Amino acid sequence: MQLVRKLVVLTTTSLVLAGCQTNPNISETGVTDSGSLSLVQEVKVTDSADKTFSVPSKTDTAKDLWQLTRTNMALDLDQDQKRLETQFKWYLKHPQYMQRVTTRAGRYYHYILGEVLKRDMPAEIALLPIIESAYDPFAYSHGRAAGPWQFIPGTAKHFGLKSSWWYDGRRDIVASTDAALTYLQQLHKRFGDWELALAAYNCGGGNVSKAIRKNKKKGLPTDFWSLPLPKETRAYVPKLLAVSKLIRDAEQHNIALAKIDNQPVFEIVTLDSQIDLAQAAELADISTQELYQLNPGFNRWATDPEGPHRLLIPVETVDSFNQKLAQLPAEQRVNWTRYKIRSGDSISTIARRHNTTTAVIRSANKLSNTNIRAGKYLLIPTAKNQSSDYVLSKTQRFNRKQNQLAQSNRDKISYQVQPGDSFWKIARQHKVSVRQLASWNQMAPGDALRSGQSLVIWKANSSANLSPTEKQMIRRIGYSVRSGDSLSVIAGKFRVSVKDIQRWNKLTGKQYLQPGQKLTLYVDVTNTH
């Protein structure tokens, strides 16, 4: 999935940083006494391109968030535009996709929609994570964009999203939503039009301004639909409008959206210290997986000792959590190992041994440099439970991906980065793509490599499904099924068995071949004519 963000210089003193999209085709909310989304007054908002919309008043307590969304939609979803119609038809033909993404949105949508409406923004903005990340806070692109709103590091830093070994603010639901909405408001103020603001979020304000200047010189219109924007951006805005239109007209088109009640899912609990996430899950009486899904910004087994000191806890268990937390002293919220320094030790070797970093050890022990002495002691924070219990930590997500690759008929190669290496050079050497190489190692193609760094490379194992006798004089060929072909005809032509073809291509006896279908065959060159 291609995601593009750029830093664009607006003036000598300001920057606008681009947002991006991931779907290629793929402060808490104000609440009423019942917990429903509600704001104090009715506010009318208009601009040159958008309809008037109303922020709900105190009396508006819609039971369903989709209805609340429809009530506060403000963009023109009925424009006669081919690109909009194309995207709408795609989503209409994929109702299961809409069911999946709206189900995934369930944990976060009440909060995000509430933040959007608090800022007097069109409700459609709360649907933008569907386009950006399919509402998956763990989404990560080859362009280094991460989180539900798909920020790249430079943009994230500009908007105050923290990043450390422990924590990535781009995945934090609260922090990333605040940053994304602030950014979008800035773009809307700049362009005075939501469609142009959304385009700029995708490809950068500089690109949109450049396209506007280009059209002005030619005497052409400067609305979104008329601008010569990048191909991805030309589809990006229509996608959001199409999704919004489908949600608005879901009943008319028999589209089943996952039901999301107008009730908060979580509360924001302020902490005063670092806490082990497995321990926090126990206090909240939920699984560590559920805790990670509510708090996807945390990379490791504990919260960041430098903050943010907060957790999102389910509303059903928050009172019990707070009571138990109050009884747990700060020093007991993280396990500490007292390690005696040995001769030949360095902070880096100790860090590797304990699955942590030199920065964490230095911070925990208030060391100003990396000098240590044998016989002295270091305090090292350690996980309360075994690593597999922290199911959605960065380490466990990486391990799961490696296990999946191990089962995909590939051979694993460990490679140590050499001076002068680059992703391109290593990928070319091992005949894999740069994107694959970066993805296998939870990196992006633009990330820097350091000498001595270990990389994992997965090479296709062409003989993984072959018996020992097949591995002698064989060649792998691709065969395109022709009209009149059958498994027996193909088997006879290449002197292999039907069972072999089925095994190599994972076919069942009930499957019919289609003209143009691609098959992989392993042919003994000494047995063909």
Secondary structure, DSSP 8 states (H G I E B T S, - for coil): ------EEE-SSS-EEE-------------B-TTS-B--SS--EE--SSS--EE---TT---SBHHHHHHHT--S------HHHHHHHHHHHH-HHHHHHHHHHHTTTHHHHHHHHHHTT--GGGGGHHHHHHTT-TT-B-TTS-BTTTTB-HHHHHHTT--B-SSBBTTT-HHHHHHHHHHHHHHHHHHHS-HHHHHHHHHH-HHHHHHHHHHHHHHT---SGGGS---HHHHHHHHHHHHHHHHHHTTTTTT------BSS--EEEEE-SS--BHHHHHHHHTS-HHHHHHH-TTB-SSB--TTS--EEEEETTTHHHHHHHHHTS-GGGSSEEEEEE--TT--HHHHHHHTT--HHHHHHHTT-SSS---TT-EEEEEE-SS-GGGSTTSHHHHHHHHHHHHHTTTEEEEEEE--TT--HHHHHHHHT--HHHHHHHTT--TTS---TT-EEEEEEE-TTTT--GGGGSSEEEEEEE--TT--HHHHHHHHT--HHHHHHHHT--TT----TT-EEEEEEEGGG--
